[in-house]
C-alpha cells in the first residue's frame, strides 16, 4: 500500500526526501491501510516541545477519514499528528529550511515492515508560470 501526493509534485519543486514515522490511533491506522486519506492540503510545522525546549515536527492538515467500524464520536480527522524523527535530524531539516527558504510537505504514505511511514520532502513553492509550463509540456506530450 503506497499513497502518493500528486498535488505536491505539481505545486512544489521537491528536493531531499525523508522517511518518518507518524503517531496514529488504532482506527486511523486501519483507515490509512484502506487508503482513506487526503494529503493535498497537508504541510509540516515545527514546534518546540514543552519539556526541555526540544523541537518537534507536526503534520498539519492531513485528513484521515474516520474508520467506519470504529466509535468516531470525538474524532477530529484533520488533527495535528506528531512525526517521529531523531532530534539531530529535526535540527538538520530546520537548518536547511531556514537557509534555503524551503518548507516540508508530505509526498507519500506507505507501510513498511508493518509500520506506517510518511515520506516528507524539502520543497520550494512553484510560481504560477512554472505550473503553466508543466501543463503545456504535459498537453504537448499527450498530443504527440
Residue frames as a rotation matrix with the C-alpha (Angstrom) as fourth column:
UNK 1
0.583 0.813 0.000 0.00
0.813 -0.583 0.000 0.00
0.000 0.000 -1.000 0.00
UNK 2
-0.597 -0.736 -0.318 1.51
0.702 -0.672 0.237 3.32
-0.388 -0.081 0.918 -1.09
UNK 3
0.602 0.793 0.096 -0.43
0.777 -0.552 -0.303 6.56
-0.187 0.257 -0.948 -1.37
UNK 4
-0.506 -0.836 0.211 1.28
0.859 -0.468 0.208 9.37
-0.075 0.287 0.955 -3.28
UNK 5
0.270 0.513 -0.815 0.53
0.409 -0.827 -0.386 13.09
-0.872 -0.229 -0.433 -3.03
UNK 6
-0.017 -0.241 0.970 0.44
1.000 0.019 0.022 14.03
-0.024 0.970 0.240 -6.73
UNK 7
0.846 0.408 0.344 -0.55
0.424 -0.905 0.033 17.63
0.325 0.117 -0.938 -5.94
UNK 8
0.660 -0.680 -0.319 2.76
0.063 -0.373 0.926 18.13
-0.749 -0.631 -0.204 -4.08
UNK 9
-0.217 -0.756 0.618 4.69
0.766 0.261 0.587 17.28
-0.605 0.601 0.522 -7.26
UNK 10
0.165 0.379 0.911 2.66
0.895 -0.445 0.023 19.87
0.413 0.812 -0.413 -9.17
UNK 11
0.912 0.356 0.202 2.71
0.241 -0.867 0.436 22.68
0.331 -0.349 -0.877 -6.57
UNK 12
0.731 -0.678 0.078 6.28
-0.414 -0.350 0.841 22.31
-0.543 -0.647 -0.536 -5.32
UNK 13
0.391 -0.762 -0.516 9.79
-0.536 0.267 -0.801 21.71
0.748 0.589 -0.304 -6.58
UNK 14
0.985 0.101 0.141 10.72
-0.174 0.569 0.804 18.71
0.001 -0.816 0.578 -4.44
UNK 15
0.135 -0.991 0.005 14.20
-0.844 -0.118 -0.523 18.18
0.519 0.066 -0.852 -3.07
UNK 16
-0.813 -0.566 -0.134 15.56
-0.385 0.697 -0.605 15.84
0.436 -0.440 -0.785 -0.41
UNK 17
0.305 0.932 -0.197 13.08
-0.485 0.330 0.810 13.22
0.820 -0.151 0.553 0.85
UNK 18
-0.758 -0.489 0.430 12.99
-0.594 0.249 -0.765 11.85
0.267 -0.836 -0.479 4.39
UNK 19
-0.113 0.694 -0.711 11.16
0.136 0.720 0.681 8.81
0.984 -0.020 -0.175 5.76
UNK 20
-0.726 -0.068 0.684 9.46
-0.615 -0.379 -0.691 9.43
0.307 -0.923 0.233 9.11
UNK 21
-0.693 0.589 -0.417 7.20
0.684 0.719 -0.121 7.60
0.228 -0.369 -0.901 11.49
UNK 22
-0.538 0.602 0.591 3.86
-0.403 -0.799 0.447 9.13
0.741 0.002 0.672 12.46
UNK 23
-0.964 0.249 0.097 1.82
-0.008 0.335 -0.942 8.88
-0.267 -0.909 -0.320 15.66
UNK 24
-0.484 0.843 -0.233 -1.67
-0.528 -0.069 0.846 7.50
0.698 0.533 0.479 14.87
UNK 25
-0.210 0.525 0.825 -4.55
-0.842 0.331 -0.426 5.99
-0.497 -0.784 0.372 16.81
UNK 26
-0.623 -0.063 0.780 -5.75
0.051 0.991 0.121 2.44
-0.781 0.115 -0.614 16.12
UNK 27
0.381 0.850 0.362 -8.72
0.513 0.131 -0.848 3.40
-0.769 0.509 -0.387 13.96
UNK 28
0.593 -0.253 -0.765 -6.57
-0.604 -0.768 -0.214 5.86
-0.533 0.589 -0.608 11.99
UNK 29
-0.546 -0.820 0.172 -4.14
-0.540 0.501 0.676 3.05
-0.641 0.277 -0.716 11.16
UNK 30
-0.310 0.508 0.804 -7.00
0.540 0.790 -0.291 0.99
-0.783 0.344 -0.519 9.74
UNK 31
0.743 0.602 -0.293 -8.24
0.147 -0.573 -0.806 3.93
-0.653 0.556 -0.514 7.66
UNK 32
0.176 -0.769 -0.614 -4.74
-0.820 -0.460 0.340 4.59
-0.544 0.444 -0.712 6.28
UNK 33
-0.692 -0.455 0.561 -4.30
-0.153 0.851 0.502 0.93
-0.706 0.261 -0.659 5.34
UNK 34
0.094 0.803 0.589 -7.59
0.724 0.351 -0.594 1.20
-0.683 0.482 -0.548 3.41
UNK 35
-0.618 -0.452 0.643 -6.26
0.780 -0.455 0.430 4.29
0.098 0.767 0.634 1.61
UNK 36
0.423 0.887 0.184 -8.77
0.816 -0.461 0.349 6.71
0.395 0.003 -0.919 3.13
UNK 37
0.034 -0.469 -0.882 -6.57
0.671 -0.643 0.368 9.79
-0.741 -0.605 0.293 3.42
UNK 38
0.783 0.123 0.610 -6.17
0.545 -0.608 -0.577 13.17
0.300 0.784 -0.544 1.71
UNK 39
0.079 -0.873 -0.481 -2.68
0.884 -0.162 0.438 14.69
-0.461 -0.460 0.759 1.75
UNK 40
0.172 -0.011 0.985 -3.41
0.830 -0.537 -0.151 17.62
0.531 0.843 -0.083 -0.59
UNK 41
0.683 0.118 0.720 -3.68
-0.067 -0.972 0.223 20.46
0.727 -0.201 -0.657 1.99
UNK 42
0.896 -0.277 -0.348 -1.11
0.431 0.354 0.830 18.98
-0.107 -0.893 0.436 4.40
UNK 43
0.369 -0.865 0.341 2.20
-0.211 -0.435 -0.875 20.54
0.905 0.251 -0.343 5.43
UNK 44
0.272 -0.389 -0.880 4.73
0.847 0.532 0.026 20.08
0.458 -0.752 0.474 8.23
UNK 45
0.593 -0.029 0.805 5.21
-0.273 -0.948 0.167 22.60
0.758 -0.318 -0.570 11.03
UNK 46
-0.317 -0.770 -0.554 7.97
0.495 0.365 -0.789 22.77
0.809 -0.524 0.265 13.64
UNK 47
0.680 0.463 0.569 7.25
-0.291 -0.542 0.788 23.47
0.673 -0.702 -0.233 17.30
UNK 48
-0.577 -0.809 0.115 9.38
-0.430 0.180 -0.885 23.43
0.695 -0.560 -0.452 20.40
UNK 49
-0.018 0.581 -0.813 8.17
0.456 0.729 0.511 20.90
0.890 -0.362 -0.278 22.96
UNK 50
0.736 0.383 0.558 7.02
-0.315 -0.536 0.783 21.80
0.599 -0.753 -0.274 26.44
UNK 51
0.910 -0.407 0.081 9.62
0.141 0.488 0.862 19.51
-0.390 -0.772 0.501 28.02
UNK 52
0.177 -0.979 0.098 13.18
0.580 0.184 0.794 20.70
-0.796 -0.084 0.600 27.61
UNK 53
0.329 -0.001 -0.944 12.66
-0.433 -0.889 -0.150 23.03
-0.839 0.458 -0.293 24.66
UNK 54
-0.668 -0.547 0.505 13.43
0.168 0.550 0.818 20.40
-0.725 0.631 -0.275 22.03
UNK 55
-0.482 0.468 -0.741 11.98
-0.842 -0.481 0.244 20.82
-0.242 0.741 0.626 18.55
UNK 56
-0.391 0.459 0.798 9.20
0.258 0.886 -0.384 18.59
-0.884 0.056 -0.465 17.23
UNK 57
-0.924 0.168 -0.344 7.71
-0.380 -0.303 0.874 18.23
0.042 0.938 0.344 13.77
UNK 58
-0.349 0.896 0.275 3.93
0.099 0.327 -0.940 18.02
-0.932 -0.301 -0.203 13.35
UNK 59
-0.907 0.196 0.372 1.98
0.385 0.034 0.922 17.30
0.168 0.980 -0.106 10.17
UNK 60
-0.547 0.709 -0.445 -0.94
-0.072 -0.569 -0.819 19.73
-0.834 -0.416 0.363 9.89
UNK 61
-0.069 0.653 -0.754 -3.96
-0.884 -0.390 -0.257 19.37
-0.462 0.649 0.604 7.62
UNK 62
-0.899 -0.203 -0.388 -3.55
-0.359 0.849 0.388 15.66
0.250 0.488 -0.836 6.87
UNK 63
-0.041 0.979 0.199 -7.13
-0.998 -0.030 -0.058 14.41
-0.051 -0.201 0.978 6.52
UNK 64
-0.969 -0.147 -0.197 -7.63
-0.149 0.989 -0.006 10.79
0.196 0.023 -0.980 7.62
UNK 65
-0.185 0.982 -0.044 -11.24
-0.651 -0.089 0.754 9.77
0.736 0.168 0.655 7.11
UNK 66
-0.148 0.170 0.974 -12.97
-0.939 0.283 -0.193 8.03
-0.309 -0.944 0.117 10.05
UNK 67
-0.953 -0.162 -0.255 -12.90
-0.220 0.950 0.221 4.24
0.206 0.267 -0.941 10.09
UNK 68
-0.271 0.962 -0.019 -16.49
-0.645 -0.167 0.746 3.12
0.714 0.215 0.666 9.60
UNK 69
0.306 0.395 -0.866 -16.38
0.274 0.835 0.478 0.29
0.912 -0.384 0.147 12.16
UNK 70
-0.632 -0.593 -0.499 -14.93
0.673 -0.102 -0.733 2.41
0.384 -0.799 0.463 14.99
UNK 71
0.422 0.699 -0.578 -16.53
0.886 -0.454 0.099 4.71
-0.193 -0.553 -0.810 17.55
UNK 72
-0.460 -0.610 0.645 -15.96
0.788 -0.615 -0.020 8.15
0.409 0.499 0.764 15.99
UNK 73
0.557 0.790 -0.258 -17.84
0.820 -0.472 0.323 10.34
0.133 -0.392 -0.910 18.47
UNK 74
0.781 -0.326 -0.533 -14.89
0.012 -0.845 0.534 12.62
-0.625 -0.423 -0.656 19.37
UNK 75
0.090 -0.777 0.623 -12.78
0.826 0.408 0.389 12.05
-0.557 0.480 0.678 16.27
UNK 76
0.579 -0.032 -0.815 -11.12
-0.312 -0.932 -0.184 15.01
-0.754 0.361 -0.549 14.52
UNK 77
0.781 -0.219 0.584 -9.99
0.554 0.676 -0.486 13.90
-0.288 0.703 0.650 11.02
UNK 78
0.584 -0.575 0.573 -7.65
0.299 -0.504 -0.810 16.87
0.755 0.644 -0.122 10.49
UNK 79
0.968 -0.246 -0.043 -5.92
-0.035 -0.303 0.952 16.98
-0.247 -0.921 -0.302 13.87
UNK 80
0.365 -0.920 -0.141 -2.17
-0.859 -0.274 -0.432 17.64
0.359 0.279 -0.891 14.01
UNK 81
0.994 -0.084 -0.066 -0.11
0.099 0.957 0.272 14.45
0.040 -0.276 0.960 14.22
UNK 82
0.518 -0.854 0.045 3.43
-0.613 -0.333 0.717 14.19
-0.597 -0.399 -0.696 15.57
UNK 83
0.747 -0.399 -0.532 6.24
-0.329 0.473 -0.817 12.95
0.578 0.785 0.222 13.33
UNK 84
0.884 -0.427 0.193 8.86
0.043 0.484 0.874 10.61
-0.466 -0.764 0.446 14.75
UNK 85
0.625 -0.766 0.151 12.42
0.145 -0.076 -0.987 11.74
0.767 0.639 0.063 14.00
UNK 86
0.136 -0.686 -0.715 15.65
0.990 0.115 0.079 11.97
0.028 -0.719 0.695 15.97
UNK 87
0.679 0.137 -0.721 16.46
0.374 -0.910 0.180 15.42
-0.631 -0.392 -0.669 17.35
UNK 88
-0.361 -0.883 -0.301 19.59
0.065 -0.345 0.936 15.75
-0.930 0.318 0.182 15.21
UNK 89
-0.602 0.229 0.765 17.53
0.796 0.245 0.553 15.01
-0.061 0.942 -0.329 12.06
UNK 90
0.524 0.849 -0.069 14.98
0.848 -0.527 -0.044 17.64
-0.074 -0.035 -0.997 13.04
UNK 91
0.428 -0.427 -0.797 17.67
0.129 -0.843 0.522 20.26
-0.895 -0.326 -0.305 13.66
UNK 92
-0.675 -0.680 0.286 19.32
0.330 0.068 0.941 19.44
-0.660 0.730 0.179 10.33
UNK 93
-0.235 0.691 0.684 16.00
0.961 0.060 0.270 19.85
0.146 0.721 -0.678 8.49
UNK 94
0.708 0.519 -0.479 15.20
0.621 -0.781 0.071 23.11
-0.337 -0.348 -0.875 10.27
UNK 95
-0.065 -0.826 -0.559 18.63
0.104 -0.563 0.820 24.47
-0.992 -0.005 0.123 9.31
UNK 96
-0.790 -0.196 0.582 18.08
0.558 0.165 0.813 23.61
-0.256 0.967 -0.021 5.65
UNK 97
0.192 0.945 0.266 14.61
0.977 -0.209 0.036 25.18
0.089 0.253 -0.963 5.76
UNK 98
0.608 0.021 -0.794 15.96
0.368 -0.893 0.259 28.47
-0.703 -0.449 -0.551 7.16
UNK 99
-0.333 -0.868 -0.369 18.91
0.005 -0.393 0.920 28.82
-0.943 0.305 0.135 4.77
UNK 100
-0.938 -0.133 0.321 17.15
0.290 0.210 0.934 27.77
-0.192 0.969 -0.159 1.60
UNK 101
-0.560 0.805 -0.195 13.66
-0.763 -0.593 -0.259 29.25
-0.324 0.004 0.946 2.12
UNK 102
-0.699 0.268 -0.663 12.18
-0.212 0.808 0.550 25.77
0.683 0.525 -0.507 1.95
UNK 103
-0.042 0.708 0.705 9.22
-0.996 0.025 -0.084 24.05
-0.078 -0.706 0.704 3.56
UNK 104
-0.940 -0.221 0.260 8.37
-0.233 0.972 -0.016 20.44
-0.249 -0.075 -0.966 4.37
UNK 105
-0.010 0.959 -0.283 5.46
-0.999 -0.018 -0.028 18.75
-0.032 0.283 0.959 2.59
UNK 106
-0.121 0.033 0.992 4.22
-0.263 0.963 -0.064 15.15
-0.957 -0.268 -0.108 2.81
UNK 107
-0.388 -0.105 -0.916 4.73
-0.916 -0.064 0.396 13.34
-0.100 0.992 -0.071 -0.50
UNK 108
-0.146 0.329 -0.933 3.74
-0.378 0.853 0.360 9.73
0.914 0.406 0.000 0.26
UNK 109
-0.055 0.151 0.987 2.37
-0.965 0.247 -0.092 7.43
-0.258 -0.957 0.132 2.95
UNK 110
0.183 0.023 -0.983 3.07
-0.558 0.826 -0.084 3.71
0.809 0.564 0.164 2.94
UNK 111
0.892 0.059 0.448 3.54
-0.408 0.530 0.743 0.62
-0.193 -0.846 0.497 5.08
UNK 112
0.130 -0.905 -0.404 7.00
-0.568 0.266 -0.779 -0.78
0.812 0.331 -0.480 5.74
UNK 113
-0.734 -0.412 -0.540 7.51
0.077 0.740 -0.669 -3.90
0.675 -0.532 -0.511 7.84
UNK 114
-0.151 0.806 -0.572 4.01
0.891 0.362 0.275 -3.50
0.429 -0.467 -0.773 9.29
UNK 115
-0.228 0.027 -0.973 4.51
0.660 -0.731 -0.175 0.13
-0.716 -0.682 0.149 10.30
UNK 116
0.692 0.511 0.510 3.04
0.722 -0.501 -0.478 3.19
0.011 0.698 -0.716 8.62
UNK 117
-0.353 -0.879 -0.321 5.62
0.754 -0.470 0.459 5.63
-0.555 -0.080 0.828 7.30
UNK 118
0.844 0.513 -0.160 5.21
0.347 -0.747 -0.567 9.17
-0.410 0.423 -0.808 5.98
UNK 119
-0.151 -0.881 0.448 7.63
0.985 -0.094 0.147 10.48
-0.087 0.463 0.882 3.37
UNK 120
0.772 0.313 -0.553 8.27
0.305 -0.946 -0.110 14.21
-0.558 -0.084 -0.826 3.61
UNK 121
0.136 -0.717 0.683 10.30
0.976 -0.021 -0.216 16.34
0.169 0.697 0.697 1.24
UNK 122
-0.304 -0.301 -0.904 12.05
0.358 -0.915 0.184 19.68
-0.883 -0.268 0.387 1.41
UNK 123
0.031 0.462 0.886 10.19
0.998 0.038 -0.055 21.78
-0.059 0.886 -0.460 -1.15
UNK 124
-0.826 -0.177 -0.535 10.17
0.123 -0.983 0.136 25.18
-0.550 0.047 0.834 -2.77
UNK 125
0.159 0.987 0.003 6.85
0.301 -0.046 -0.953 26.55
-0.940 0.152 -0.304 -3.98
UNK 126
-0.537 -0.282 0.795 6.45
0.829 -0.002 0.560 26.87
-0.157 0.959 0.235 -7.74
UNK 127
-0.704 0.297 -0.645 5.36
-0.267 -0.952 -0.148 30.12
-0.659 0.068 0.749 -9.30
UNK 128
0.306 0.949 0.080 2.22
-0.206 0.148 -0.967 30.30
-0.930 0.279 0.240 -11.44
UNK 129
0.466 -0.166 -0.869 4.15
-0.882 -0.169 -0.440 30.50
-0.074 0.972 -0.225 -14.72
UNK 130
-0.680 -0.732 0.039 6.14
-0.731 0.681 0.039 27.37
-0.055 -0.002 -0.998 -13.79
UNK 131
-0.402 0.637 0.657 2.91
-0.032 0.708 -0.706 25.45
-0.915 -0.305 -0.264 -13.24
UNK 132
0.595 0.643 -0.483 1.59
-0.468 -0.212 -0.858 26.62
-0.654 0.736 0.175 -16.62
UNK 133
-0.088 -0.726 -0.682 4.76
-0.992 0.123 -0.003 25.35
0.086 0.677 -0.731 -18.32
UNK 134
-0.822 -0.177 0.541 4.27
-0.326 0.926 -0.192 21.92
-0.466 -0.334 -0.819 -16.74
UNK 135
0.123 0.953 0.275 0.68
-0.004 0.278 -0.961 21.79
-0.992 0.117 0.038 -18.01
UNK 136
0.534 0.042 -0.844 1.79
-0.777 -0.369 -0.510 22.90
-0.333 0.929 -0.164 -21.50
UNK 137
-0.518 -0.810 -0.274 4.51
-0.855 0.501 0.134 20.21
0.028 0.304 -0.952 -21.68
UNK 138
-0.648 0.342 0.680 2.06
-0.082 0.857 -0.509 17.55
-0.757 -0.385 -0.528 -20.50
UNK 139
0.445 0.882 -0.152 -0.50
-0.204 -0.066 -0.977 18.54
-0.872 0.466 0.151 -23.14
UNK 140
0.257 -0.438 -0.861 2.13
-0.965 -0.156 -0.209 18.51
-0.043 0.885 -0.463 -25.94
UNK 141
-0.795 -0.574 0.195 3.33
-0.578 0.815 0.039 15.05
-0.182 -0.082 -0.980 -24.88
UNK 142
-0.282 0.779 0.559 -0.25
0.026 0.589 -0.808 13.78
-0.959 -0.213 -0.186 -24.86
UNK 143
0.598 0.536 -0.595 -0.95
-0.520 -0.305 -0.798 15.13
-0.610 0.787 0.096 -28.36
UNK 144
-0.190 -0.744 -0.640 2.20
-0.979 0.195 0.064 13.52
0.077 0.639 -0.765 -29.79
